[in-house]
């Protein structure tokens, strides 16, 4: 097993020791306000098709032709738009048939422009391919006796798998562990539990109720277009890169700083977690994570949502910073593809999905 968790612990210790070295703290830290601004131009808004509504949008992806795929977890279907934002068709509906869904938990587009959807309730990952305007299921991946879903896939049919481990949460602070395995369309499951990583951390009371740890650490995951998988424990920014066979192929490091938690922010977060007040005060860290989310585009640039100002940071494939920007209001990124970023605004009126051109 690749000891991703162990390396995370050792890296965190090293970072703490380095940060305590006199006169050296913050000398090479990346500050987004010092970087060139990424210019955003609004291209279009994805409108709801006639007679349909965005009910619970979580995933958005695009392919090499610019087609856009929007998964709706409540409606259990995927809406397909062309590169100009015109609605084309719908994939799936609720059910257990070959092209039906009951719980879409992941969705991405691979290097072959196949749309791959993991349906947790139906226990399978389905590879869809376009044929004369219709999207038809071509491959089904089910790993019996597991909860594995396909996480990434390369052009040769190799894929990584992901599942949550069966475990009972411990009282206090608990991080759930996820497992990564490797397989292929030809052979099925090849290796299970190749890499373990900590996912979300929770505060756990003795009655079994749970709530997220304020500013708690987690593992950031991002899919590369070529089947690579990027993982980073967000205590600092050191990314482990694996290919679709789960072989380590690269590591990327950038000096993205942990922003401080102000006294006001700390008090507000403790008050917000009223039933978990004592646990929140005990387990809230002294600083914020280096990033909230991570995306990798087709050129292998890394996009981060940070706690800095501006909030969004762009790094090249080596970890060098190239630009930064903010989004208007409470919009957040769902997907990045080359020069386009795809955003979502969620409020009491529903969902607004906007597409921007990014220049930097």
SERO-4910 file (N, C-alpha, C, O; in steps of 0.05 Angstrom, whole numbers):
BEGIN
 pado doro    nc1    nc2    nc3   cac1   cac2   cac3    cc1    cc2    cc3    oc1    oc2    oc3
  Unk    A     17    -24      0      0      0      0     17     25      0     36     27     16
  Unk    A     12     44    -18     25     70    -17     17     84      9     -7     89     13
  Unk    A     36     91     26     29    102     52     24    132     50     39    148     60
  Unk    A      2    139     37     -5    167     33    -10    180     60     -2    203     65
  Unk    A    -25    166     78    -30    177    104     -5    182    120     -2    203    132
  Unk    A     13    162    120     38    165    135     54    188    125     65    203    140
  Unk    A     56    191     98     71    213     87     59    240     94     73    259     97
  Unk    A     32    240     96     19    265    104     27    273    131     33    297    136
  Unk    A     27    254    150     35    260    178     64    270    179     69    290    192
  Unk    A     82    257    165    110    265    166    114    292    153    130    309    163
  Unk    A     99    297    131    101    323    118     91    346    136    103    367    138
  Unk    A     69    340    151     58    361    169     78    367    191     81    391    198
  Unk    A     92    347    202    112    351    222    135    368    211    144    387    225
  Unk    A    143    362    187    165    377    175    158    406    170    174    424    174
  Unk    A    133    410    162    123    437    157    123    453    183    131    477    183
  Unk    A    115    441    205    114    454    230    142    462    239    147    484    248
  Unk    A    162    444    235    189    449    243    201    471    226    215    489    237
  Unk    A    195    471    201    206    492    183    194    519    190    207    539    190
  Unk    A    167    519    196    153    544    201    164    557    227    160    581    231
  Unk    A    177    541    244    187    552    269    216    562    267    227    572    286
  Unk    A    228    559    244    255    568    240    256    598    241    242    611    225
  Unk    A    272    611    258    273    640    260    280    653    234    298    645    220
  Unk    A    265    674    228    272    691    205    265    680    178    269    694    158
  Unk    A    253    656    177    248    644    151    218    642    145    211    637    122
  Unk    A    202    645    165    173    640    161    161    660    141    164    684    144
  Unk    A    147    648    121    133    665    102    149    678     80    138    694     65
  Unk    A    175    672     79    192    687     60    185    680     31    188    698     14
  Unk    A    176    656     26    170    648     -2    140    642     -5    132    629    -25
  Unk    A    124    650     13     95    644     12     82    658    -12     89    680    -19
  Unk    A     63    643    -24     48    654    -46     25    671    -35      8    661    -20
  Unk    A     23    696    -42      1    713    -35    -14    721    -60     -2    732    -79
  Unk    A    -39    714    -61    -54    718    -86    -56    747    -94    -59    753   -118
  Unk    A    -55    766    -75    -57    794    -81    -33    805    -96    -34    826   -108
  Unk    A    -11    790    -96     13    798   -110     15    787   -139     33    794   -154
  Unk    A     -5    771   -147     -4    757   -173    -20    772   -194    -38    788   -187
  Unk    A    -13    767   -220    -29    779   -241    -59    770   -239    -64    748   -232
  Unk    A    -77    788   -245   -105    782   -244   -114    765   -268   -107    772   -291
  Unk    A   -128    744   -263   -140    728   -284   -165    743   -293   -183    748   -277
  Unk    A   -166    750   -319   -189    765   -329   -212    746   -337   -207    727   -352
  Unk    A   -235    751   -326   -258    734   -332   -278    749   -350   -286    772   -344
  Unk    A   -287    736   -371   -308    747   -389   -331    728   -389   -329    704   -395
  Unk    A   -355    738   -382   -378    721   -381   -386    713   -409   -390    731   -426
  Unk    A   -389    687   -414   -397    678   -441   -427    672   -443   -440    682   -461
  Unk    A   -437    657   -425   -466    651   -426   -475    637   -400   -458    629   -384
  Unk    A   -501    636   -396   -513    622   -374   -527    597   -384   -540    598   -405
  Unk    A   -524    575   -370   -538    551   -377   -567    552   -367   -572    553   -342
  Unk    A   -586    553   -385   -614    556   -377   -626    528   -372   -618    508   -384
  Unk    A   -646    528   -355   -661    503   -350   -677    497   -375   -691    514   -386
  Unk    A   -677    471   -384   -693    464   -407   -723    468   -401   -731    468   -378
  Unk    A   -738    472   -422   -767    477   -419   -780    453   -404   -777    430   -412
  Unk    A   -794    460   -383   -808    439   -368   -791    426   -347   -800    408   -333
  Unk    A   -766    434   -344   -748    423   -324   -736    444   -306   -736    468   -313
  Unk    A   -727    436   -282   -714    454   -264   -689    441   -253   -688    417   -249
  Unk    A   -669    458   -247   -646    448   -233   -655    443   -204   -663    462   -190
  Unk    A   -653    418   -195   -663    411   -168   -640    409   -148   -641    421   -127
  Unk    A   -619    394   -155   -596    391   -137   -571    385   -155   -564    362   -160
  Unk    A   -558    407   -163   -535    405   -181   -510    402   -164   -505    417   -146
  Unk    A   -494    381   -170   -469    378   -156   -445    376   -175   -424    387   -169
  Unk    A   -449    362   -198   -426    358   -216   -432    371   -243   -454    371   -253
  Unk    A   -411    382   -254   -411    393   -282   -385    385   -295   -364    389   -283
  Unk    A   -386    376   -319   -362    368   -334   -365    377   -363   -387    384   -372
  Unk    A   -342    376   -378   -342    383   -406   -323    364   -421   -306    352   -408
  Unk    A   -327    361   -447   -310    344   -462   -293    360   -482   -293    384   -482
  Unk    A   -278    345   -500   -260    359   -518   -274    376   -539   -262    394   -551
  Unk    A   -300    371   -544   -316    387   -562   -329    410   -549   -343    426   -562
  Unk    A   -325    413   -523   -338    435   -508   -366    429   -498   -378    446   -485
  Unk    A   -376    405   -503   -402    397   -493   -402    397   -463   -382    391   -450
  Unk    A   -424    405   -451   -426    408   -422   -446    389   -411   -468    385   -422
  Unk    A   -439    376   -389   -456    356   -376   -462    365   -347   -443    370   -332
  Unk    A   -487    367   -340   -495    376   -314   -511    353   -301   -533    345   -311
  Unk    A   -501    343   -279   -516    321   -265   -534    333   -243   -526    351   -229
  Unk    A   -558    323   -242   -578    332   -222   -584    308   -204   -596    289   -213
  Unk    A   -574    309   -179   -577    287   -162   -606    282   -153   -613    259   -147
  Unk    A   -622    302   -152   -650    299   -144   -666    287   -167   -683    269   -162
  Unk    A   -662    296   -192   -677    286   -215   -665    260   -226   -678    247   -242
  Unk    A   -641    253   -217   -627    229   -227   -624    228   -257   -630    208   -270
  Unk    A   -616    251   -268   -609    251   -297   -586    271   -302   -578    286   -284
  Unk    A   -576    270   -326   -554    288   -335   -564    304   -358   -574    293   -378
  Unk    A   -561    331   -357   -569    348   -379   -544    354   -396   -523    359   -385
  Unk    A   -548    353   -422   -526    357   -441   -530    382   -457   -552    387   -468
  Unk    A   -510    400   -457   -510    425   -472   -487    425   -492   -467    412   -488
  Unk    A   -491    440   -514   -469    443   -533   -449    464   -522   -453    476   -501
  Unk    A   -428    469   -538   -406    487   -529   -415    516   -527   -401    532   -514
  Unk    A   -439    523   -538   -449    550   -536   -471    552   -514   -482    574   -511
  Unk    A   -476    530   -500   -496    531   -479   -524    524   -487   -542    528   -471
  Unk    A   -527    514   -511   -554    506   -520   -560    478   -511   -544    460   -514
  Unk    A   -584    474   -500   -591    448   -490   -594    428   -513   -606    434   -533
  Unk    A   -583    404   -509   -585    383   -530   -602    360   -522   -621    353   -537
  Unk    A   -597    347   -499   -611    323   -493   -608    317   -463   -593    330   -448
  Unk    A   -622    296   -454   -620    286   -427   -610    258   -427   -618    242   -444
  Unk    A   -593    251   -408   -584    224   -404   -596    213   -379   -592    224   -357
  Unk    A   -610    190   -381   -620    176   -358   -645    187   -346   -656    208   -353
  Unk    A   -655    172   -326   -678    179   -310   -677    161   -285   -658    145   -283
  Unk    A   -696    164   -267   -694    149   -243   -702    120   -248   -722    114   -262
  Unk    A   -686    101   -237   -691     73   -240   -666     56   -239   -644     67   -234
  Unk    A   -669     30   -245   -646     12   -243   -639      0   -270   -624    -19   -271
  Unk    A   -651     11   -292   -644      1   -318   -616      9   -327   -602     23   -313
  Unk    A   -608      0   -351   -581      5   -361   -573     34   -362   -550     41   -357
  Unk    A   -592     51   -369   -586     80   -371   -603     96   -351   -611    118   -356
  Unk    A   -607     84   -327   -622     97   -306   -605     99   -281   -586     84   -277
  Unk    A   -612    119   -264   -597    124   -240   -615    126   -215   -638    133   -217
  Unk    A   -603    120   -192   -617    124   -167   -601    142   -148   -613    154   -129
  Unk    A   -574    144   -151   -558    161   -133   -531    167   -147   -512    152   -144
  Unk    A   -530    189   -162   -505    196   -176   -486    207   -156   -491    228   -144
  Unk    A   -463    193   -152   -444    202   -132   -418    213   -145   -403    227   -131
  Unk    A   -414    208   -170   -391    219   -184   -396    219   -214   -411    203   -224
  Unk    A   -383    238   -228   -386    240   -257   -361    254   -268   -353    275   -258
  Unk    A   -350    244   -290   -328    257   -303   -326    247   -332   -339    228   -340
  Unk    A   -310    262   -348   -306    255   -376   -277    246   -379   -259    259   -369
  Unk    A   -272    223   -393   -245    213   -396   -233    223   -422   -245    239   -436
  Unk    A   -208    214   -427   -193    223   -451   -206    214   -477   -201    226   -498
  Unk    A   -223    194   -476   -237    184   -500   -264    197   -503   -281    188   -519
  Unk    A   -269    218   -488   -295    232   -488   -318    214   -480   -341    218   -488
  Unk    A   -312    194   -463   -333    178   -451   -343    192   -425   -326    202   -410
  Unk    A   -368    193   -421   -380    203   -396   -383    180   -377   -396    160   -383
  Unk    A   -370    182   -354   -369    160   -334   -384    169   -309   -377    190   -297
  Unk    A   -404    154   -302   -422    161   -279   -422    138   -259   -428    116   -266
  Unk    A   -416    145   -234   -418    125   -212   -445    129   -198   -450    150   -187
  Unk    A   -461    108   -198   -487    108   -185   -484     90   -160   -483     65   -162
  Unk    A   -484    102   -136   -479     87   -112   -502     68   -106   -497     45    -98
  Unk    A   -527     77   -110   -550     60   -103   -552     36   -122   -559     14   -113
  Unk    A   -545     40   -147   -546     17   -166   -520      1   -165   -518    -20   -178
  Unk    A   -500     11   -150   -475     -4   -146   -459     -8   -171   -448    -30   -175
  Unk    A   -457     13   -188   -442      9   -213   -432     36   -224   -444     57   -218
  Unk    A   -411     34   -240   -402     57   -256   -408     51   -285   -403     29   -294
  Unk    A   -420     70   -299   -429     66   -327   -413     85   -345   -411    109   -340
  Unk    A   -401     73   -366   -387     88   -387   -406     94   -410   -415     75   -423
  Unk    A   -413    119   -414   -430    127   -436   -414    138   -460   -394    152   -456
  Unk    A   -422    131   -484   -409    142   -508   -431    153   -527   -452    141   -529
  Unk    A   -424    175   -539   -443    188   -558   -444    173   -585   -423    167   -596
  Unk    A   -468    169   -594   -472    155   -620   -495    168   -635   -519    164   -628
  Unk    A   -488    184   -655   -508    199   -671   -528    215   -653   -552    214   -657
  Unk    A   -516    229   -634   -532    247   -618   -544    234   -593   -555    248   -576
  Unk    A   -542    208   -591   -553    194   -568   -530    183   -551   -510    174   -561
  Unk    A   -534    185   -524   -513    175   -506   -521    148   -496   -542    145   -482
  Unk    A   -505    128   -503   -512    100   -497   -491     88   -478   -467     93   -481
  Unk    A   -501     71   -459   -482     58   -441   -465     37   -457   -476     21   -472
  Unk    A   -439     38   -453   -421     20   -467   -407      0   -449   -403    -23   -456
  Unk    A   -400      8   -425   -388    -10   -405   -400     -6   -378   -409     16   -371
  Unk    A   -401    -27   -363   -411    -26   -335   -389    -38   -317   -378    -59   -323
  Unk    A   -383    -24   -296   -363    -33   -277   -376    -36   -250   -385    -17   -237
  Unk    A   -377    -61   -240   -388    -68   -214   -368    -85   -200   -360   -106   -211
  Unk    A   -359    -77   -176   -340    -93   -161   -357   -106   -138   -363    -93   -118
  Unk    A   -363   -131   -141   -381   -145   -123   -370   -144    -94   -346   -148    -90
  Unk    A   -388   -140    -75   -380   -141    -47   -366   -116    -37   -355   -115    -15
  Unk    A   -365    -95    -54   -352    -70    -46   -370    -46    -53   -392    -50    -64
  Unk    A   -361    -23    -46   -375      2    -54   -358     18    -73   -361     42    -75
  Unk    A   -340      5    -87   -322     18   -105   -337     31   -128   -354     18   -140
  Unk    A   -329     56   -134   -338     69   -159   -314     79   -174   -293     85   -161
  Unk    A   -316     81   -200   -293     91   -216   -288    120   -210   -307    137   -211
  Unk    A   -263    127   -204   -256    155   -198   -242    169   -221   -248    192   -226
  Unk    A   -224    155   -235   -210    165   -259   -207    142   -278   -209    119   -271
  Unk    A   -203    149   -304   -198    128   -324   -180    140   -346   -183    164   -353
  Unk    A   -162    123   -357   -145    133   -379   -155    122   -405   -175    107   -406
  Unk    A   -142    130   -427   -151    122   -454   -149     93   -460   -161     83   -479
  Unk    A   -133     78   -444   -129     50   -449   -147     32   -432   -145      7   -433
  Unk    A   -166     44   -418   -185     28   -403   -176     22   -374   -191      7   -361
  Unk    A   -154     33   -365   -146     29   -337   -162     50   -320   -167     72   -329
  Unk    A   -169     42   -296   -184     61   -280   -176     58   -250   -167     37   -241
  Unk    A   -180     80   -236   -178     79   -207   -206     77   -195   -225     86   -206
  Unk    A   -207     65   -171   -232     61   -157   -231     74   -130   -209     77   -118
  Unk    A   -254     82   -120   -255     95    -93   -279     84    -78   -300     81    -89
  Unk    A   -275     80    -52   -297     73    -34   -291     83     -6   -268     86      1
  Unk    A   -312     87      9   -309     93     37   -306     68     53   -319     48     47
  Unk    A   -289     69     74   -284     45     90   -307     42    111   -317     62    121
  Unk    A   -315     17    116   -335     12    137   -321     17    164   -302      4    171
  Unk    A   -332     36    180   -320     42    206   -340     56    223   -358     69    214
  Unk    A   -337     52    249   -353     67    269   -337     91    278   -314     89    285
  Unk    A   -350    115    277   -335    139    285   -329    139    315   -345    131    331
  Unk    A   -305    149    321   -296    151    349   -307    178    361   -310    197    346
  Unk    A   -311    178    386   -321    202    400   -299    224    399   -275    218    400
  Unk    A   -308    249    397   -289    271    396   -286    280    368   -305    291    356
  Unk    A   -262    277    356   -257    284    328   -250    258    313   -233    243    322
  Unk    A   -263    255    291   -260    230    275   -258    237    245   -274    252    235
  Unk    A   -238    225    232   -235    228    203   -243    201    190   -231    180    197
  Unk    A   -261    202    171   -268    178    157   -247    173    135   -236    191    123
  Unk    A   -240    147    132   -219    139    113   -232    128     88   -250    112     89
  Unk    A   -221    137     65   -229    126     39   -206    109     27   -183    115     33
  Unk    A   -213     89     11   -193     72     -1   -194     75    -31   -215     78    -43
  Unk    A   -171     73    -43   -168     74    -73   -158     47    -82   -139     35    -70
  Unk    A   -170     37   -103   -161     12   -116   -156     17   -145   -161     39   -156
  Unk    A   -146     -4   -159   -140     -1   -188   -152    -25   -203   -154    -47   -193
  Unk    A   -161    -19   -228   -172    -40   -244   -171    -32   -273   -159    -12   -281
  Unk    A   -184    -48   -290   -185    -42   -319   -211    -55   -331   -222    -73   -319
  Unk    A   -219    -44   -354   -242    -55   -367   -238    -84   -375   -258    -99   -376
  Unk    A   -214    -92   -381   -208   -120   -389   -208   -139   -365   -218   -161   -367
  Unk    A   -196   -130   -343   -191   -149   -321   -208   -144   -296   -208   -161   -278
  Unk    A   -223   -122   -295   -238   -116   -271   -219   -107   -249   -199    -93   -254
  Unk    A   -225   -114   -224   -209   -105   -201   -182   -119   -202   -180   -143   -204
  Unk    A   -160   -103   -201   -133   -114   -201   -121   -112   -173   -110   -132   -163
  Unk    A   -123    -89   -161   -112    -85   -134   -132    -69   -118   -142    -48   -128
  Unk    A   -138    -78    -93   -156    -62    -76   -139    -50    -54   -118    -59    -47
  Unk    A   -150    -28    -42   -137    -15    -19   -108     -9    -25    -90    -15     -8
  Unk    A   -102      3    -48    -75     11    -55    -66     36    -40    -44     38    -30
  Unk    A    -85     55    -38    -79     80    -24   -102     86     -5   -125     84    -13
  Unk    A    -96     94     20   -115    103     39   -112    133     42    -90    143     42
  Unk    A   -134    147     46   -132    176     53   -155    184     71   -176    172     70
  Unk    A   -149    204     88   -170    215    105   -188    234     90   -178    252     76
  Unk    A   -214    230     91   -232    248     78   -241    269     98   -224    282    110
  Unk    A   -266    273    102   -276    294    120   -272    287    149   -274    264    157
  Unk    A   -266    308    165   -265    304    194   -290    314    207   -302    334    199
  Unk    A   -299    300    228   -325    306    241   -321    307    272   -305    293    283
  Unk    A   -337    324    284   -341    324    313   -363    304    319   -384    304    307
  Unk    A   -357    286    338   -376    264    344   -383    265    374   -366    263    391
  Unk    A   -409    267    379   -419    267    407   -426    238    415   -428    220    399
  Unk    A   -430    235    441   -435    208    452   -462    197    444   -467    173    446
  Unk    A   -480    215    434   -506    204    424   -505    197    394   -525    190    382
  Unk    A   -481    199    382   -477    191    354   -480    213    334   -475    209    311
  Unk    A   -489    237    342   -493    259    324   -465    270    316   -446    269    332
  Unk    A   -464    280    291   -438    290    281   -441    317    267   -463    324    258
  Unk    A   -419    332    266   -418    357    252   -390    361    243   -371    352    256
  Unk    A   -386    375    221   -359    380    210   -342    396    229   -352    413    244
  Unk    A   -316    391    229   -297    406    246   -293    434    233   -286    435    209
  Unk    A   -297    455    247   -293    482    235   -264    485    226   -245    481    241
  Unk    A   -261    492    201   -234    495    188   -218    469    190   -193    470    190
  Unk    A   -232    446    191   -218    421    193   -204    414    168   -211    423    146
  Unk    A   -184    397    170   -168    388    147   -182    365    133   -197    350    145
  Unk    A   -176    363    107   -187    341     91   -167    336     68   -148    351     64
  Unk    A   -172    315     53   -156    309     29   -170    320      5   -193    313     -1
  Unk    A   -156    338     -9   -166    349    -35   -161    328    -57   -139    318    -59
  Unk    A   -181    323    -74   -178    305    -96   -185    320   -122   -204    336   -122
  Unk    A   -170    314   -143   -177    325   -169   -170    305   -191   -149    292   -189
  Unk    A   -187    303   -211   -182    285   -234   -166    300   -255   -173    323   -261
  Unk    A   -146    287   -266   -133    298   -290   -147    287   -314   -158    265   -314
  Unk    A   -147    302   -336   -161    293   -360   -150    267   -371   -164    251   -383
  Unk    A   -124    262   -366   -111    238   -376   -112    214   -358    -97    195   -361
  Unk    A   -129    215   -338   -133    192   -320   -117    195   -294   -119    178   -276
  Unk    A   -100    215   -292    -85    219   -267   -103    228   -244   -124    240   -249
  Unk    A    -94    222   -220   -109    230   -196    -90    246   -178    -67    238   -173
  Unk    A    -99    269   -170    -84    288   -153    -95    288   -125   -119    292   -121
  Unk    A    -78    283   -105    -87    283    -77    -69    302    -61    -44    301    -64
  Unk    A    -81    317    -43    -66    335    -26    -80    338      1   -103    346      2
  Unk    A    -66    332     23    -77    338     50    -74    368     54    -52    378     52
  Unk    A    -96    381     59    -96    411     58    -85    425     83    -92    448     87
  Unk    A    -69    411     98    -53    425    119    -32    442    106    -26    464    115
  Unk    A    -20    431     84     -2    447     67     -8    438     39    -26    422     34
  Unk    A      7    448     19      1    441     -8     24    425    -20     43    436    -32
  Unk    A     22    399    -17     40    380    -30     23    358    -42     10    343    -28
  Unk    A     23    358    -69      5    340    -83     19    315    -92     41    316   -104
  Unk    A      7    292    -86     16    266    -96      0    260   -121    -25    261   -121
  Unk    A     13    254   -143      0    249   -169      3    219   -176     26    208   -175
  Unk    A    -19    206   -182    -19    178   -189    -31    175   -217    -48    190   -225
  Unk    A    -21    154   -232    -34    148   -257    -58    130   -252    -64    124   -230
  Unk    A    -71    122   -274    -96    107   -271    -91     78   -261   -110     65   -253
  Unk    A    -66     70   -260    -59     44   -248    -51     47   -219    -43     28   -205
  Unk    A    -54     72   -209    -47     80   -181    -17     77   -176     -9     70   -154
  Unk    A     -1     81   -196     27     83   -192     35    113   -188     25    130   -204
  Unk    A     51    119   -168     59    147   -164     76    157   -187     96    144   -194
  Unk    A     69    180   -199     83    190   -223     95    217   -219    112    226   -234
  Unk    A     86    232   -198     96    259   -195     88    269   -167     70    258   -154
  Unk    A    101    291   -159     93    305   -135     97    335   -140    117    343   -153
  Unk    A     79    351   -131     80    380   -136     77    395   -109     59    388    -93
  Unk    A     94    414   -105     93    429    -80     92    459    -86    105    469   -104
  Unk    A     75    473    -71     74    502    -73     70    514    -45     57    502    -28
  Unk    A     82    537    -40     82    549    -14     57    566     -9     58    590     -6
  Unk    A     34    552    -10      8    565     -5      5    567     26      6    546     39
  Unk    A      2    590     37      2    593     66    -25    586     79    -46    588     67
  Unk    A    -23    578    104    -47    576    121    -54    603    132    -38    616    146
  Unk    A    -79    612    126    -88    638    136    -96    635    166   -106    614    174
  Unk    A    -91    656    182    -99    654    210   -129    655    214   -144    665    197
  Unk    A   -138    644    236   -166    646    244   -168    668    264   -156    667    286
  Unk    A   -183    689    258   -186    711    276   -203    704    300   -217    684    300
  Unk    A   -200    720    321   -216    715    345   -246    716    339   -261    701    350
  Unk    A   -253    735    322   -282    738    314   -291    713    299   -313    703    304
  Unk    A   -275    703    280   -282    680    265   -284    655    283   -303    639    280
  Unk    A   -266    653    302   -266    630    320   -292    631    337   -305    610    340
  Unk    A   -299    654    347   -323    657    364   -348    651    347   -366    637    356
  Unk    A   -348    661    322   -372    656    305   -375    627    299   -398    617    299
  Unk    A   -353    613    293   -355    584    287   -364    568    311   -380    549    309
  Unk    A   -354    575    335   -362    560    359   -392    565    364   -406    546    371
  Unk    A   -401    590    361   -429    596    365   -447    582    344   -469    573    351
  Unk    A   -437    580    320   -452    566    299   -457    537    305   -477    526    298
  Unk    A   -437    524    318   -439    496    325   -449    494    354   -434    483    371
  Unk    A   -472    504    360   -482    507    388   -481    481    403   -470    479    425
  Unk    A   -492    459    391   -493    433    405   -466    421    407   -461    402    423
  Unk    A   -447    430    391   -420    419    391   -400    440    401   -376    438    394
  Unk    A   -409    458    417   -393    481    425   -366    472    438   -345    482    430
  Unk    A   -368    455    457   -343    446    471   -324    431    453   -300    436    453
  Unk    A   -335    414    436   -318    399    417   -306    417    396   -283    414    389
  Unk    A   -322    436    386   -312    455    366   -289    472    378   -269    476    364
  Unk    A   -292    481    402   -271    497    415   -246    481    419   -224    491    417
  Unk    A   -249    455    425   -226    438    430   -211    430    405   -187    429    405
  Unk    A   -226    424    384   -213    412    360   -210    431    337   -198    424    316
  Unk    A   -220    456    338   -215    475    317   -185    481    316   -173    487    336
  Unk    A   -172    479    292   -144    485    290   -138    514    293   -156    531    295
  Unk    A   -112    521    295   -104    549    299   -104    565    273   -105    589    273
  Unk    A   -103    551    250   -102    564    224   -122    550    205   -133    529    211
  Unk    A   -128    563    183   -146    552    162   -130    533    144   -106    536    142
  Unk    A   -144    515    130   -131    499    110   -120    516     88   -129    539     84
  Unk    A   -100    506     73    -89    522     51   -108    525     29   -107    545     14
  Unk    A   -127    506     25   -147    508      4   -172    493     11   -171    474     27
  Unk    A   -194    501     -1   -220    488      4   -225    467    -18   -236    446    -12
  Unk    A   -218    473    -43   -223    455    -65   -201    458    -85   -186    478    -86
  Unk    A   -198    438   -102   -177    437   -122   -188    425   -148   -203    406   -148
  Unk    A   -179    437   -171   -186    427   -198   -161    426   -215   -142    442   -210
  Unk    A   -160    408   -234   -138    407   -253   -149    408   -281   -167    392   -288
  Unk    A   -140    426   -298   -150    429   -325   -135    412   -345   -116    397   -337
  Unk    A   -142    413   -370   -130    396   -391   -101    402   -395    -86    385   -405
  Unk    A    -92    426   -388    -64    434   -391    -48    428   -365    -25    436   -363
  Unk    A    -61    414   -347    -49    406   -321    -44    430   -303    -28    428   -284
  Unk    A    -57    453   -308    -56    475   -289    -73    467   -265    -94    454   -268
  Unk    A    -66    477   -242    -80    471   -217    -94    496   -208    -82    517   -205
  Unk    A   -120    494   -203   -137    516   -194   -145    511   -165   -155    489   -159
  Unk    A   -141    530   -147   -147    527   -119   -166    548   -109   -164    572   -116
  Unk    A   -185    540    -93   -202    558    -78   -190    560    -50   -190    541    -35
  Unk    A   -180    584    -43   -165    588    -19   -180    606      0   -202    616     -6
  Unk    A   -168    611     23   -178    631     43   -164    658     40   -169    676     56
  Unk    A   -147    661     20   -133    686     15   -152    705      0   -174    698     -6
  Unk    A   -142    729     -5   -157    748    -21   -139    761    -42   -119    773    -35
  Unk    A   -146    757    -68   -168    742    -80   -169    712    -72   -149    701    -63
  Unk    A   -192    700    -74   -196    673    -64   -185    651    -82   -176    631    -72
  Unk    A   -185    656   -109   -177    635   -127   -149    639   -137   -140    661   -144
  Unk    A   -134    617   -137   -105    616   -144   -101    596   -167   -112    574   -166
  Unk    A    -85    604   -187    -78    586   -209    -48    580   -208    -32    599   -207
  Unk    A    -41    554   -209    -14    545   -209     -9    530   -235    -27    517   -246
  Unk    A     15    532   -246     21    515   -270     27    487   -261     25    480   -237
  Unk    A     35    469   -280     38    441   -274     61    435   -255     63    413   -244
  Unk    A     79    455   -251    101    451   -232     96    464   -205    113    461   -187
  Unk    A     73    477   -202     67    490   -177     74    519   -175     71    532   -154
  Unk    A     83    531   -198     89    559   -199     63    575   -202     46    568   -219
  Unk    A     59    596   -186     35    613   -188     34    629   -214     55    640   -222
  Unk    A     11    630   -227      8    646   -251    -13    668   -250    -13    686   -266
  Unk    A    -32    666   -231    -52    687   -230    -72    681   -207    -71    660   -194
  Unk    A    -89    701   -202   -110    698   -182   -135    714   -190   -133    731   -207
  Unk    A   -157    709   -177   -182    723   -183   -203    718   -162   -200    700   -145
  Unk    A   -224    733   -162   -247    729   -146   -271    724   -164   -271    733   -187
  Unk    A   -291    710   -154   -317    708   -168   -337    727   -155   -335    733   -131
  Unk    A   -356    735   -171   -376    754   -161   -395    740   -141   -405    718   -146
  Unk    A   -400    754   -119   -419    744    -99   -411    717    -88   -388    713    -81
  Unk    A   -430    699    -85   -426    673    -73   -422    651    -94   -425    627    -88
  Unk    A   -415    659   -118   -410    639   -139   -386    622   -131   -367    631   -118
  Unk    A   -386    597   -140   -362    580   -136   -358    563   -161   -376    558   -177
  Unk    A   -333    554   -164   -326    538   -188   -337    509   -185   -335    497   -163
  Unk    A   -348    499   -206   -355    471   -208   -335    455   -226   -331    431   -221
  Unk    A   -323    469   -246   -307    455   -265   -289    475   -280   -297    498   -283
  Unk    A   -265    466   -288   -247    482   -303   -238    466   -327   -231    442   -324
  Unk    A   -238    478   -351   -229    464   -375   -215    483   -393   -227    498   -408
  Unk    A   -188    484   -390   -172    502   -407   -179    531   -401   -175    540   -379
  Unk    A   -189    545   -421   -194    574   -417   -222    579   -407   -230    602   -405
  Unk    A   -237    559   -401   -264    563   -391   -267    553   -362   -256    532   -354
  Unk    A   -281    569   -346   -289    560   -320   -319    560   -318   -332    577   -329
  Unk    A   -330    541   -303   -358    536   -301   -366    540   -272   -355    526   -254
  Unk    A   -385    558   -267   -391    566   -239   -420    561   -232   -437    558   -249
  Unk    A   -425    560   -206   -452    556   -196   -458    576   -174   -441    581   -156
  Unk    A   -482    588   -175   -492    604   -153   -517    590   -143   -536    585   -158
  Unk    A   -518    584   -117   -541    570   -105   -553    588    -84   -539    596    -65
  Unk    A   -578    595    -86   -592    611    -67   -621    603    -65   -629    582    -75
  Unk    A   -637    619    -51   -666    612    -47   -681    610    -73   -702    598    -74
  Unk    A   -671    623    -94   -685    623   -120   -677    599   -138   -688    596   -159
  Unk    A   -658    583   -128   -649    560   -144   -620    561   -152   -603    572   -137
  Unk    A   -613    550   -175   -586    548   -184   -582    566   -209   -599    567   -227
  Unk    A   -559    579   -210   -551    594   -234   -523    584   -243   -504    585   -227
  Unk    A   -522    573   -267   -497    562   -277   -486    580   -299   -499    584   -320
  Unk    A   -462    592   -295   -450    611   -313   -423    600   -323   -409    587   -309
  Unk    A   -417    607   -348   -392    599   -361   -376    624   -368   -387    643   -379
  Unk    A   -350    624   -360   -333    647   -364   -308    638   -380   -299    615   -379
  Unk    A   -298    657   -396   -272    654   -408   -251    666   -389   -255    688   -379
  Unk    A   -229    651   -385   -208    661   -367   -183    667   -383   -174    650   -398
  Unk    A   -172    690   -379   -147    698   -392   -127    706   -371   -132    722   -353
  Unk    A   -103    694   -374    -82    699   -355    -55    693   -368    -34    697   -355
***
